[in-house]
Amino acid sequence: MTLPERFSLAPHLRLVCFPSTCVVLDEEKGTVRILVEEAARAVSDLSAAQGEISVFESTPERKRVLTALMDSGILGREYGPRGWDTVRRGVPSTPSWGTRDSPAALAPIPRVSLPWYLWGALALFVVLIGSLRKHGNVFARTRRLVRRASAGATDHGSAVKAAYAVRKVGRLLPWRVACWEEATATVIALRWSGHRSSFRHGVATDPVRLHAWVEVGGRPVAESDDITDYTPFEESDE
């Protein structure tokens, strides 16, 4: 295969690249792929060069990797001019060497006022009902929910109360309620109550893991200290 002089990324992909790997999020399918080190290095080099392959040496090994990335649909020449702003540099997690404690039980959730439980329960109901629909992509559907523009106050304290309410309700339900559902419901509950927040979705390494959370004014809401290990797939919408 003859390689083009300039590569572009598929428009529905977002990438976070670390020194030894690159995590690719497909926003259309809601799937995640992890690239091996050689492919991650090629994507990082292309990102720095804005897709131009003439700035680095195209060895046979590099050509093989680029061809494989084209075959997988990550790189292409047919996507037209497109920036590489959807590639973000990930900050590797600091190795703990077994010194970081992990909770063996669920931490107690502080109580909040009744209205927050009502908002949280209703928002979580909307999220869970949407995930049960057979038609359409659940990932894309929930992304549309949290991306809707919302005006209102930016109040970190209120956001914490909404997050606690959603988390408490989620523990009482017989369905799967993980970070994705919690963060989505928290953003919706805050929007309904007149507050603005940002939905965040990111990745950390060693091992590679994904997490969704809420931020208000750039501050994570009701999260543990290791939230700094995660690099978001996209900039905040606040």
N, C-alpha and C positions, 0 to 999 in steps of 0.2 A: 504494500500500500504506500502510495506517495503521500507524504505528510504535507499539510499546508504550511505556509509561512507564518500564519497566525492562527492561534486557537481561540475558541470562545467556550464559555461554560453553558451547559443546559440552563435555560432561564428558571427552571423550577427547583434548582439545587442551591443549598446553602452548605458551606464547608467550614469546619474548624480544623486547622492544621497544627499539629504538634511536631516536635523534632523527629519522632519515630513513627508517627501514624497520622492519618487524616480521616476525620469523620464526616461523612456525606449524608445530609438530610434531604430526602426527596419530599418536597411539600405537596406534590400531587398525590403520591401514594401513601405518604406517612411512613415510609420505610427508612432505615438507616443502614449505610454500608461503611465498613472500616477498611481503609486502604493500607496495604503493606508499606514498609518503609520506602522502597524504591519508587512506588507510585506517589506516595505522599511527598517525597522530595521533588519529583517532577512537577506536581501541582503547585508546590510552594515556589519553585523557580519560575514557573509560568505566571503565577500571580504577581511576583515581583517585577516581571518583564512585561506585564499586561498582555500576555498571550504570545509575545514574539519569541520564536524559537531560535532566531539567529543570534541571540545574545549569549547562548551557552552551547557548548559542544554537544552535537547530536551523535553520540556513540551508538553502535549497534544495540547495546543494552537499553539505552535511553529511547531509541526508536521503537524497540519492542514494547517498552512500557507505555509510551505514548499511543501506540497502535492499540494496545489492550484497553486503555482508557477511552479511546474513540469507540471501540467495539462495545464497551459497556454503556455508552451513552453519556458519560460524564463530560468528555471533551467532544467538540465537533467543529466543523467548518461551516455547517449549514445554519447555525443559529443566528448568524449575522453579527454586526458590531455590538458588542456588549462589554461593559466594564467588569472588572474582577473584584468589585466591592463586596461581593457575597462571600469572599474567602476571608476568614478571620484567623489571626494568630492565636493559638491556644497557649495558655501558661500551664506547663506540667505541674501536677500536684507534687507537693513535697513528700518524699518517701518517709513513712513513719517507722519503718523497720520494726513493726510490731508494737510500737509505743503508744499508738493512738487507741483510746478506748472506744468501744462500740456499745451502745446501750443494749442490755439484755431484755428490757421490758419497755412497754410503751410509757412515755412520760405523761404525768397528769396534765390535763388541759385546764387552764384557769377559766373560771366562770365569767360570762359576759351577760349583758342585759337581754331581756326577752326579745326585743325587736331584732337584734342581730341574729338570734337563732331562727327567727321567722324568715328573714332575708336569706340567710345561709341555707336553710332547708329548701326553700323555693328554688334558689339558684342551683343547688345540687340536684334537685329533681329534674330541672330543665336539662342539665348536662347529661345525667344518666339516661333519661328518656331518649335524648338525641343519639347516644351511643348504641342504643338498642335497635335503631332503624337499620333495616337491611340494605337500603339503597343509598349510594353515595359514600364518600370517604369520611370516616369519623374524624380523622386527624384534620382534614381540610375544613370540615364543618365547625369544629370547635375553634379552630384558628380564626374563622370568620366571626365567631361570637366575640372573641376577646379583642379583635381588631377594630370593632366599630368605634367610631369617634365618640368620645364622651367628655362633656364639660363638667365642671364641678370643682369642689375644693380638694386640695391635696393634704390629707390628714393621716399621718403615719399611725397615730393612736387608734383611729377608727379602723384602719386597715388591719391592725393586729386583732382587734375585736372580731372583725368579719372572718379572718382566717381561723381564729379559735372556734368560732361558731360552726363554720363549715367542717372543720376537723372533728369536732365533737359529734355532729350529726352523722358524719361519715362513719364513725366508729360504731354507731348504733344500727347501721343498715347491713343487710345480708349480702350486699353486692360489693364488687371490687371498687374501692375508692382510694386511689393512689395520688401521687403528687400532681399528675396531670389534671385529674378531675378536681382535686382540691383547689389548685391555682386558678383553673377556669371558673369554678363556682365563686371563688373569692372576688375575682375581678368583676363578675356579673353582679354579685350582691352589692359591691361597692358602687357600681355604676347606678344601680336602681336606687340606692340611698343617697345619690348625689355626690359621690366621691370619685376622684380620678386615680387610676393606678395603671401599672404596666405589667403585662404578662411576659414572663421570661422563660426561655427554654434553652438549656445549655448542656455541655458535656465536660466531663473530667476524665483524667487518665489514671492508670495504675490501680485497679483495672479501668478500662473504658466504661463509663456509666453516664446515664442521662438523668436529668432532673428538671422539673418545672417549678417555678416559684413566682412570687409577686413582689414588685418593688413599688415604692412610693417615694418620689423625690430622690431616686437613685439609691435608696436604702432597702435592703431585703426585709420582708415582712415575716416575722415569726419563724425565722430560720436559724439553724445551728451555725457554729463558727466555720464549719467546713464548706459553707456556701461559696467562699472565695476560691475554692478549687475549680469551680465551674466557669467555663467561658461561654457566654451566650452566642447563639447562632446569628443573632442580629442585634442592632442597636436598639436602645430603648425608644418607645414611641411617645414618651412624655415630653 
